[in-house]
Amino acid sequence: MLINAGCLSHCSITPQKPVNQLNRNGVPHAKPRYPLPIMKYAQLIRLLVGRELTLRYKRSVIGIGWTLLNPMLTSFVLWIVFSFVFGSKLPGNQQYAPYLMAGILLNTFFSQGVTFSAESIASNGSVLTKIYVPPQVFPISTALAGLVNFFIGMIPLAVVCLISGQSIAWTMPLILIVGLCLALLTAGIGLTLSILYIRFDDSRNIVNILLMILMYFTPIFYPISVLSEKLQKIVTLNPLTSYLDVFRWAFSNNATATFADWVYMFSTSLISIAIGTLVFKKYWPRTVAML
């Protein structure tokens, strides 16, 4: 996402110096406290999220409607190909169409979130070299923009559930937790990869290949029960499997989510953002000159 340096120069980018104002008792107002340092730039992050969504569909006739059409069209093609193979393999009364579309939605959020977040700092290098902007806000805002698209994509998923006879579960509000955890996961990976994207051009191709391999090791269009016991263990180690199980269960009770899935989801999201922040903080001072 490219942004105009002139636009940001007129925005509240750096925290304003506190004005020595007094309250009624003549005591200076306390400085605002933030649980996380990045929260000082919440206004800037909101601006970047809006611009990311606007620029992504700026020259598109349909615009944000592609967020609705893309998962539906992709799901329709894969449903034609795989429904006769895997549709009967789902346990209980689970329907294949919403099962498939939920996997496509989540995988699209993850793969696009990782690639766009990793590219966001390099694509905004001209801004970072002219004015002070905390570079971490770019991967974070890109991940949050992907989260907005993810939530919008649930509209066609709900339609598919109703058409296929799969009821929407009362646990659907828990999807907010799944989305936030996935946003943390993608932002953390994006922070780490952003360093590699600037230092090594080949890293983009390598990441795309790894994302494609990861997609096939995620039960998007197949149930994990059709795999051998050895492959099931490998697929279970994939963090996206736990995210997907929880998402499917929370939205339409179209999967089984265990307590271990919840623990794995929370732990991987927190570990990802923690490692990404530490790696970025360590290597950014030596990388910024390469922009």
C-alpha positions in Angstrom: 0.0 0.0 0.0 1.5 3.3 -1.1 0.6 6.4 0.8 1.4 10.0 0.2 3.9 11.6 2.4 2.3 15.0 2.2 -1.0 13.5 3.5 0.7 11.9 6.5 2.6 15.1 7.3 -0.6 16.8 8.1 -1.9 13.9 10.3 -1.2 13.2 13.9 1.8 10.9 13.4 3.9 11.4 16.4 2.4 11.8 19.9 1.8 15.4 20.7 3.8 16.9 23.5 1.7 17.2 26.6 0.4 20.6 27.3 0.9 21.7 30.8 -2.8 22.2 31.6 -4.1 22.3 35.1 -7.3 20.9 36.5 -9.6 22.6 38.9 -7.3 21.8 41.8 -4.3 23.4 40.1 -2.7 20.0 39.5 -1.3 19.2 36.0 -3.3 16.6 34.0 -1.8 13.2 34.1 -0.1 12.0 30.9 -2.1 9.4 29.0 -1.0 5.9 29.6 -1.1 3.1 27.0 -1.0 -0.6 27.6 1.1 -1.0 24.5 3.4 1.7 22.9 1.9 1.1 19.5 -1.5 2.2 20.8 -0.2 5.8 20.8 -0.6 5.7 17.0 -4.2 4.3 16.9 -5.4 7.3 14.9 -2.7 6.8 12.3 -3.4 3.0 12.1 -7.1 3.8 11.5 -6.1 6.1 8.7 -3.9 3.5 7.1 -6.5 0.8 7.4 -9.0 3.1 5.6 -6.5 3.9 2.9 -5.5 0.3 2.4 -9.1 -0.7 1.8 -9.7 2.3 -0.5 -6.5 1.8 -2.6 -7.0 -2.0 -2.9 -10.2 -1.5 -4.9 -9.6 2.1 -6.3 -9.6 1.1 -9.9 -12.1 -1.7 -9.6 -15.6 -1.4 -11.1 -17.1 -3.8 -8.5 -14.9 -2.4 -5.7 -15.2 -4.1 -2.4 -17.8 -6.4 -4.0 -14.8 -8.6 -4.9 -14.5 -9.4 -1.2 -17.9 -11.1 -1.6 -17.5 -12.5 -5.1 -13.9 -14.0 -4.8 -14.7 -16.6 -2.1 -18.0 -17.5 -3.7 -16.5 -18.1 -7.1 -13.5 -20.0 -5.8 -15.7 -22.1 -3.6 -18.0 -22.9 -6.5 -15.1 -24.1 -8.7 -13.6 -26.2 -5.9 -17.0 -27.5 -4.9 -17.6 -28.8 -8.4 -14.2 -30.6 -8.4 -14.1 -32.0 -4.9 -17.7 -32.3 -3.6 -18.1 -35.8 -5.0 -14.8 -36.9 -3.5 -14.8 -35.3 0.0 -18.4 -34.3 0.5 -19.5 -37.7 1.8 -16.4 -37.9 4.1 -17.6 -35.2 6.5 -18.9 -36.6 9.8 -22.5 -36.1 11.0 -24.7 -33.6 9.2 -21.8 -31.3 8.2 -22.3 -29.7 4.8 -19.4 -29.6 2.3 -20.2 -26.1 0.7 -19.9 -24.1 4.0 -17.0 -26.3 5.1 -15.1 -25.5 1.9 -15.9 -21.8 1.8 -14.9 -21.3 5.5 -11.5 -22.8 4.7 -11.1 -20.5 1.6 -12.0 -17.4 3.6 -9.5 -18.1 6.4 -6.7 -19.1 4.1 -7.2 -16.1 1.9 -7.0 -13.8 5.0 -3.8 -15.5 6.1 -2.0 -15.7 2.8 -2.9 -12.2 1.7 -2.3 -10.8 5.2 1.2 -12.2 5.3 2.3 -11.1 1.8 0.7 -7.6 2.0 2.0 -7.0 5.6 5.5 -8.1 4.6 5.5 -5.9 1.5 3.9 -2.9 3.3 7.1 -1.4 4.7 9.2 -1.7 1.5 6.3 -0.2 -0.6 6.2 2.8 1.8 9.9 3.3 1.9 9.6 6.8 0.5 7.4 7.9 3.4 9.8 6.4 6.0 12.8 8.2 4.6 11.0 11.6 4.5 9.0 11.9 7.7 8.9 10.0 11.0 6.4 7.2 11.0 6.7 4.1 13.2 7.3 1.4 10.6 5.5 -1.2 12.6 2.2 0.6 11.9 2.3 -0.5 8.2 2.2 -4.3 8.8 -0.3 -3.9 11.6 -2.7 -1.7 9.6 -2.4 -4.1 6.6 -3.3 -7.0 8.9 -6.3 -5.1 10.3 -7.5 -4.2 6.8 -7.4 -7.9 6.0 -9.5 -8.5 9.1 -12.1 -6.2 7.8 -12.2 -8.1 4.5 -12.4 -11.3 6.4 -15.5 -10.1 8.3 -17.1 -8.9 5.1 -16.5 -12.3 3.5 -18.7 -13.9 6.1 -21.8 -12.4 4.5 -21.6 -14.8 1.5 -20.6 -17.6 3.9 -23.8 -17.1 5.8 -25.7 -17.2 2.6 -24.1 -20.5 1.6 -24.8 -21.9 5.0 -28.5 -21.1 4.7 -28.8 -22.4 1.1 -27.1 -25.7 2.0 -29.2 -26.2 5.1 -26.4 -25.6 7.6 -27.6 -23.4 10.4 -25.6 -20.6 11.8 -24.4 -21.3 15.3 -25.2 -19.2 18.4 -21.4 -19.2 19.0 -20.8 -16.9 15.9 -19.7 -13.9 18.0 -16.6 -15.9 19.0 -15.4 -15.4 15.5 -14.2 -12.0 16.6 -11.6 -13.7 18.8 -10.6 -16.0 15.9 -10.2 -12.9 13.6 -8.1 -11.0 16.1 -5.8 -13.9 16.8 -5.3 -14.4 13.1 -4.6 -10.7 12.6 -1.9 -11.0 15.3 -0.5 -14.1 13.7 -0.2 -12.4 10.2 1.1 -9.1 11.6 3.8 -10.9 13.6 4.9 -12.9 10.5 4.6 -9.8 8.4 7.0 -7.9 10.7 9.6 -10.6 10.5 9.2 -11.0 6.7 9.3 -7.3 6.1 13.0 -7.3 7.1 13.7 -10.2 4.6 11.7 -8.5 1.8 14.0 -5.5 2.1 17.2 -7.4 2.4 16.7 -10.3 0.0 14.5 -10.0 -3.2 14.3 -13.8 -3.5 12.5 -14.0 -0.2 9.2 -13.0 -1.9 9.3 -16.1 -4.2 10.3 -18.4 -1.4 7.4 -17.1 0.8 4.9 -17.6 -2.0 6.0 -21.2 -2.4 5.9 -21.8 1.3 2.4 -20.4 1.5 1.2 -22.7 -1.3 2.7 -25.7 0.5 1.1 -24.6 3.7 -2.3 -24.3 1.9 -2.2 -28.0 1.0 -1.3 -29.0 4.5 -4.4 -27.1 5.8 -7.7 -29.0 5.7 -9.4 -26.4 3.4 -11.1 -28.6 0.9 -10.6 -32.0 2.5 -11.5 -33.4 5.9 -8.5 -34.4 8.0 -10.0 -37.9 8.5 -9.2 -38.9 4.9 -5.5 -38.7 5.6 -3.2 -41.3 7.0 -2.4 -41.2 10.7 1.1 -39.9 10.0 -0.2 -37.1 7.7 -2.9 -36.2 10.3 -0.2 -35.5 12.9 1.6 -33.2 10.4 -1.5 -31.4 9.5 -2.5 -31.0 13.1 0.8 -29.3 13.8 -0.1 -26.6 11.3 -1.5 -23.7 13.4 -4.0 -22.8 10.7 -5.7 -26.2 11.3 -6.6 -25.1 14.8 -7.8 -21.6 13.6 -9.9 -23.3 11.0 -11.5 -25.8 13.4 -12.4 -23.1 15.8 -13.7 -20.8 13.0 -15.9 -23.6 11.4 -17.2 -24.6 14.8 -18.0 -21.0 15.9 -19.7 -20.0 12.7 -21.9 -22.9 11.8 -20.9 -25.9 14.1 -19.4 -27.4 10.9 -16.3 -28.9 12.7 -15.2 -29.9 16.2 -13.0 -27.5 18.2 -11.2 -28.8 21.2 -9.7 -27.0 24.1 -6.3 -27.8 22.6 -7.3 -25.9 19.4 -8.1 -22.8 21.5 -4.8 -23.0 23.4 -2.9 -23.5 20.2 -4.6 -20.6 18.5 -4.0 -18.1 21.4 -0.4 -19.3 21.9 0.6 -19.1 18.3 -0.9 -15.6 17.8 0.9 -14.2 20.9 4.2 -15.9 20.1 4.0 -14.7 16.5 3.5 -11.0 17.4 6.1 -11.2 20.1 8.8 -12.8 17.9 7.9 -10.4 15.1 8.3 -7.4 17.3 11.6 -8.5 18.7 13.1 -9.5 15.3 11.9 -6.2 13.8 13.3 -4.2 16.7 16.7 -5.9 16.4 17.2 -5.7 12.7 15.4 -2.6 11.6 18.2 -0.1 12.5 20.5 -2.1 10.1 17.8 -2.5 7.4 16.3 1.0 7.1 19.3 2.2 5.1 18.5 -0.3 2.4 15.1 1.3 1.6 
